[in-house]
Amino acid sequence: MIRVLVFVVVGLSTIRACGDVALAAPATTQATSQPAPEGMVYIPAGTFWMGCDDERTADAQPAHPVSLDAYFIDAACVTNEQFAKFIDATHYVTVSERKPDPKDYPGVPAEKLVAGSAVFVQPAHDVPLDDPYVWWQYMPGANWRHPEGPTSDLKGREQHPVVQVCYEDALAYAKWAGKRLPTEAEYEFAARAGLDRKKYSWGDELTPGGKYVANIWTGNFPSENNAADGYRGSSPVHAFPPNALGLYDMGGNVWSWCSDWYRPDYYSTFDPKTPAKNPAGPKDSADPTEPGVPKKVLRGGSFLCAERYCTRYLVGSRGKGAPDSAAPNIGIRCVRDAK
């Protein structure tokens, strides 16, 4: 029984003109009388081009103008230390720690209904990329406390992002923290930090100056990771440089759940000349690759994204995941409305 596995898979100018729509770039200063909550960054209201023109990201096309009100966003993903405080305060039990309900899995033998989650298992040799089940495995005992299975733990990873969290878990944490999950438009606007139509949240070069500035897969995915970026798994949330707005890991390290339902055709519904105001996603989900399984949008890519597979650290690209999915590369980043 597998409860998971639908993954994908700097200076700022005042005005940027793209196409025939003039777009104001976000300011780098917190031009508001409302102080930013601890650990959050103020994102001024603005308009930008949302989407990704890369040929590998058909579901993020066409690019279209979007206008957003101001908001606050976490400077970094929620850490294991922060999530542990939530657990201690509420005694919340994450989805991966709960024994699956037989009613939700008709026909599955009772002995297979055990609490756990998906883990990445690196193949010993190169494999075709058309079957992700080759490198994903459901493991009993895998959860946020044991991200790679029951023999793993969080020792030394207090400042790494919490992972193995489902959408329901992310919502529960956000509510406890007095926040909410971002829309994918809010995530991308903040990730771009004024760099409109750029490939990455830091510019157009994957390795500026020959140096990796994000935690991604380096090497021949999925069989070889040479750790050229310094990590083979997750990294501390402040390990890599922030973008121009002071936000960490907006492309790489771990995915972040967004509030939007996923549809691959959603971007085709927008007017290319008139900015959409605070889009919150379609009313329902559809994914032709897995009919009948609703998906939420995931943003930001992860340490398992590589040039030859996924590439979802591209700033305008989109990921997707079933709400009851959890994995060692999916985490949480929250937002809060600016009053």
C-alpha positions as CSV (number, residue, x, y, z in Angstrom):
1,M,0.0,0.0,0.0
2,I,1.4,3.4,-1.0
3,R,-0.1,6.5,0.3
4,V,2.1,8.8,-1.8
5,L,3.8,9.2,-5.1
6,V,2.6,11.8,-7.4
7,F,5.6,14.1,-7.9
8,V,6.9,16.1,-10.7
9,V,6.9,14.6,-10.6
10,V,20.3,41.0,-7.8
11,G,19.2,44.3,-8.3
12,L,15.7,45.4,-8.9
13,S,14.5,48.0,-11.4
14,T,11.5,50.2,-10.7
15,I,9.5,49.2,-13.8
16,R,9.9,46.2,-16.1
17,A,8.1,46.2,-19.4
18,C,7.2,42.7,-20.6
19,G,5.1,42.3,-23.8
20,D,2.6,45.1,-23.7
21,V,2.0,45.1,-20.0
22,A,4.2,47.3,-17.8
23,L,5.0,45.5,-14.5
24,A,6.2,47.1,-11.3
25,A,9.0,45.2,-9.6
26,P,8.7,44.6,-5.9
27,A,10.6,46.8,-3.5
28,T,13.4,45.4,-1.4
29,T,12.4,47.4,1.7
30,Q,9.5,46.8,4.0
31,A,7.5,49.9,3.0
32,T,4.7,49.3,5.5
33,S,3.8,50.6,8.9
34,Q,3.0,47.0,9.9
35,P,6.1,45.3,11.3
36,A,7.0,41.9,9.8
37,P,6.2,39.0,12.1
38,E,9.3,37.2,13.4
39,G,10.9,35.1,10.7
40,M,8.8,36.6,7.9
41,V,9.5,39.0,5.1
42,Y,7.1,41.7,3.7
43,I,6.3,41.3,0.1
44,P,4.9,44.6,-1.3
45,A,1.9,44.6,-3.7
46,G,2.9,44.3,-7.3
47,T,2.4,42.7,-10.7
48,F,4.6,40.2,-12.5
49,W,4.7,37.6,-15.3
50,M,3.8,34.2,-13.9
51,G,4.9,31.0,-15.6
52,C,7.8,29.3,-17.2
53,D,8.7,29.3,-20.9
54,D,11.0,26.2,-20.6
55,E,10.0,23.4,-23.0
56,R,9.9,20.9,-20.1
57,T,7.2,22.8,-18.3
58,A,4.1,22.7,-20.5
59,D,1.8,23.0,-17.5
60,A,3.3,26.4,-16.5
61,Q,2.5,28.0,-19.9
62,P,1.5,30.4,-21.2
63,A,3.1,33.1,-19.0
64,H,0.5,35.6,-18.0
65,P,0.4,38.8,-15.9
66,V,-0.7,38.5,-12.2
67,S,-1.3,41.3,-9.7
68,L,-1.1,40.6,-5.9
69,D,-1.8,42.4,-2.8
70,A,0.9,42.8,-0.2
71,Y,1.6,39.8,2.2
72,F,4.2,38.3,4.5
73,I,6.0,35.1,3.7
74,D,8.3,32.9,5.8
75,A,11.9,33.7,5.1
76,A,12.7,30.0,5.2
77,C,10.8,26.7,5.3
78,V,9.5,25.5,8.6
79,T,12.3,23.7,10.4
80,N,12.2,20.4,12.4
81,E,12.7,22.5,15.5
82,Q,9.7,24.8,14.8
83,F,7.5,21.8,13.9
84,A,8.4,20.0,17.1
85,K,7.2,23.0,19.1
86,F,3.9,22.8,17.3
87,I,3.7,19.0,18.1
88,D,4.5,19.6,21.7
89,A,1.9,22.4,22.0
90,T,-0.9,20.6,20.3
91,H,-0.1,16.8,20.5
92,Y,-0.9,16.7,16.8
93,V,-0.3,13.3,15.0
94,T,0.8,13.6,11.4
95,V,-0.9,11.6,8.7
96,S,2.2,9.4,8.2
97,E,2.1,8.5,11.9
98,R,-1.5,7.3,11.7
99,K,-2.5,3.7,10.8
100,P,-4.4,3.9,7.5
101,D,-8.1,3.4,7.8
102,P,-9.2,0.2,6.0
103,K,-12.3,2.0,4.7
104,D,-10.0,4.3,2.6
105,Y,-8.2,1.3,1.1
106,P,-10.7,-1.3,0.2
107,G,-9.2,-4.6,-0.9
108,V,-5.9,-4.0,0.8
109,P,-4.9,-6.7,3.3
110,A,-5.0,-5.5,6.9
111,E,-1.4,-6.5,7.5
112,K,-0.3,-4.1,4.8
113,L,-2.1,-1.1,6.4
114,V,0.7,0.2,8.5
115,A,1.7,3.8,9.3
116,G,4.5,5.0,7.1
117,S,5.4,7.0,4.1
118,A,7.4,7.1,0.9
119,V,11.2,7.3,0.9
120,F,13.8,7.7,-1.8
121,V,15.9,4.6,-2.5
122,Q,18.8,5.4,-4.7
123,P,19.3,2.7,-7.4
124,A,22.7,1.1,-7.7
125,H,22.9,1.7,-11.4
126,D,21.4,3.9,-14.1
127,V,17.7,3.2,-14.8
128,P,15.1,4.5,-17.2
129,L,13.3,7.6,-16.0
130,D,9.8,6.6,-17.0
131,D,8.9,4.7,-13.8
132,P,9.5,6.7,-10.5
133,Y,8.5,3.6,-8.5
134,V,12.0,2.3,-9.2
135,W,13.4,4.8,-6.7
136,W,10.4,5.4,-4.5
137,Q,9.4,2.9,-1.8
138,Y,6.7,2.9,0.8
139,M,8.4,2.3,4.2
140,P,6.6,1.5,7.4
141,G,7.7,3.8,10.2
142,A,8.8,6.7,7.9
143,N,7.4,10.0,9.2
144,W,8.6,13.5,10.1
145,R,10.6,12.2,13.0
146,H,12.1,9.5,10.8
147,P,12.3,11.0,7.3
148,E,14.1,8.1,5.6
149,G,12.5,5.3,7.7
150,P,12.5,4.0,11.3
151,T,16.3,3.9,11.6
152,S,16.7,7.6,10.7
153,D,16.2,10.5,13.1
154,L,16.5,14.3,13.4
155,K,19.8,14.4,15.3
156,G,21.8,17.3,13.9
157,R,18.9,18.3,11.6
158,E,17.0,20.7,13.9
159,Q,17.5,23.5,11.4
160,H,16.7,21.4,8.3
161,P,13.2,21.8,6.9
162,V,10.5,19.5,8.3
163,V,9.5,16.9,5.7
164,Q,7.2,13.9,5.5
165,V,4.3,16.2,6.0
166,C,1.0,15.9,4.0
167,Y,-1.2,18.8,3.0
168,E,-3.4,18.3,6.0
169,D,-0.3,18.5,8.3
170,A,0.8,21.7,6.6
171,L,-2.6,23.2,7.1
172,A,-2.7,22.3,10.8
173,Y,0.7,23.8,11.4
174,A,-0.2,27.0,9.5
175,K,-3.4,27.4,11.5
176,W,-1.5,27.0,14.8
177,A,1.1,29.6,13.7
178,G,-1.6,32.1,12.8
179,K,-0.7,31.8,9.1
180,R,-1.9,30.1,6.0
181,L,-0.4,28.3,3.0
182,P,0.6,30.4,0.0
183,T,-1.1,30.4,-3.3
184,E,1.3,29.4,-6.1
185,A,1.1,33.0,-7.4
186,E,2.3,34.3,-4.0
187,Y,5.1,31.7,-3.9
188,E,6.3,32.6,-7.4
189,F,6.1,36.3,-6.9
190,A,8.2,36.1,-3.8
191,A,10.6,33.7,-5.3
192,R,11.3,35.9,-8.3
193,A,12.0,39.0,-6.1
194,G,11.7,41.2,-9.1
195,L,13.6,39.0,-11.6
196,D,10.8,38.8,-14.1
197,R,11.1,36.2,-16.9
198,K,14.3,34.7,-15.4
199,K,14.9,31.0,-15.1
200,Y,15.8,30.8,-11.5
201,S,15.1,32.8,-8.3
202,W,18.7,34.0,-8.6
203,G,18.9,34.8,-12.3
204,D,19.5,32.9,-15.6
205,E,22.6,30.9,-14.7
206,L,22.2,27.6,-12.8
207,T,25.7,28.0,-11.3
208,P,26.6,31.7,-11.3
209,G,30.4,32.0,-11.1
210,G,30.6,28.2,-11.3
211,K,29.1,27.8,-7.9
212,Y,25.8,26.1,-6.9
213,V,23.5,28.5,-5.0
214,A,20.7,26.0,-4.3
215,N,20.4,22.4,-3.0
216,I,19.5,20.3,-6.1
217,W,20.5,16.9,-7.4
218,T,24.0,17.1,-8.9
219,G,25.1,14.1,-10.9
220,N,23.3,11.4,-12.9
221,F,19.8,11.1,-11.4
222,P,18.7,8.8,-9.7
223,S,21.8,6.6,-9.4
224,E,24.6,9.0,-8.8
225,N,24.7,12.1,-6.7
226,N,28.2,13.7,-6.5
227,A,27.1,16.3,-3.9
228,A,28.7,19.1,-5.9
229,D,26.4,21.5,-4.1
230,G,27.6,20.2,-0.7
231,Y,24.6,18.0,0.1
232,R,23.0,14.7,-0.9
233,G,19.8,15.1,1.1
234,S,18.2,18.2,2.7
235,S,20.3,21.1,3.9
236,P,19.9,23.6,6.8
237,V,17.4,26.3,5.7
238,H,20.1,29.0,5.7
239,A,22.8,27.0,4.0
240,F,22.5,28.8,0.7
241,P,22.3,32.5,-0.2
242,P,18.8,34.2,0.0
243,N,17.2,35.8,-3.0
244,A,17.0,39.6,-3.4
245,L,14.1,39.8,-0.9
246,G,15.9,37.8,1.8
247,L,14.1,34.5,1.2
248,Y,15.9,31.1,1.4
249,D,15.5,28.0,-0.6
250,M,12.8,29.3,-3.0
251,G,14.3,27.0,-5.6
252,G,15.7,23.8,-4.2
253,N,16.1,21.9,-0.9
254,V,12.4,20.9,-0.4
255,W,9.0,21.5,-2.0
256,S,6.4,23.6,-0.3
257,W,2.7,22.9,-0.3
258,C,0.5,25.6,-1.9
259,S,-3.2,26.1,-1.4
260,D,-4.2,25.8,-5.1
261,W,-5.7,22.8,-6.7
262,Y,-3.6,21.5,-9.7
263,R,-4.7,21.4,-13.3
264,P,-2.2,21.3,-16.1
265,D,-4.5,23.5,-18.3
266,Y,-5.1,26.2,-15.7
267,Y,-2.7,28.8,-17.2
268,S,-4.6,28.7,-20.5
269,T,-7.6,30.3,-18.7
270,F,-5.9,33.6,-18.1
271,D,-6.1,36.8,-20.2
272,P,-2.6,37.5,-21.5
273,K,-3.2,41.3,-21.5
274,T,-5.0,41.9,-18.3
275,P,-3.4,41.0,-14.9
276,A,-5.3,38.5,-12.9
277,K,-5.9,39.8,-9.4
278,N,-4.9,37.5,-6.5
279,P,-5.6,34.2,-8.3
280,A,-6.2,31.3,-5.9
281,G,-6.2,28.4,-8.3
282,P,-9.0,26.4,-10.1
283,K,-12.1,25.2,-8.3
284,D,-11.1,21.6,-8.7
285,S,-8.2,19.3,-9.7
286,A,-7.5,17.1,-12.7
287,D,-4.4,15.3,-13.7
288,P,-4.5,13.2,-16.9
289,T,-1.5,11.2,-15.7
290,E,-3.6,9.9,-12.7
291,P,-7.3,10.4,-13.4
292,G,-9.4,10.5,-10.3
293,V,-6.6,11.5,-7.9
294,P,-6.9,15.2,-6.9
295,K,-3.7,17.1,-6.6
296,K,-2.4,20.2,-4.9
297,V,0.3,22.4,-6.3
298,L,3.8,22.1,-5.0
299,R,6.4,24.8,-5.5
300,G,10.1,25.3,-5.2
301,G,11.6,22.0,-6.3
302,S,13.9,19.9,-4.1
303,F,17.2,18.2,-3.6
304,L,15.8,15.4,-5.8
305,C,15.3,17.7,-8.8
306,A,18.0,17.3,-11.6
307,E,18.7,18.7,-15.0
308,R,17.7,15.4,-16.6
309,Y,14.7,14.9,-14.4
310,C,12.1,17.2,-12.9
311,T,14.0,20.6,-13.1
312,R,11.3,22.1,-10.9
313,Y,13.8,24.5,-9.3
314,L,13.0,26.6,-12.4
315,V,11.3,29.5,-10.7
316,G,8.1,29.5,-12.7
317,S,7.6,25.8,-12.9
318,R,5.0,23.7,-11.0
319,G,4.9,20.5,-9.0
320,K,1.9,18.5,-7.9
321,G,1.0,16.1,-5.1
322,A,-2.0,14.2,-3.8
323,P,-3.0,15.9,-0.5
324,D,-2.4,12.7,1.4
325,S,1.1,12.4,0.0
326,A,4.2,12.8,2.1
327,A,7.9,12.4,1.2
328,P,11.4,13.3,2.4
329,N,11.5,16.3,0.1
330,I,8.1,17.9,0.8
331,G,7.9,20.6,3.5
332,I,6.0,23.8,4.6
333,R,6.4,27.5,4.0
334,C,3.6,29.8,5.3
335,V,2.3,33.3,4.5
336,R,0.2,35.9,6.3
337,D,-2.0,38.7,4.9
338,A,-0.7,42.2,5.3
339,K,-3.3,44.4,6.9
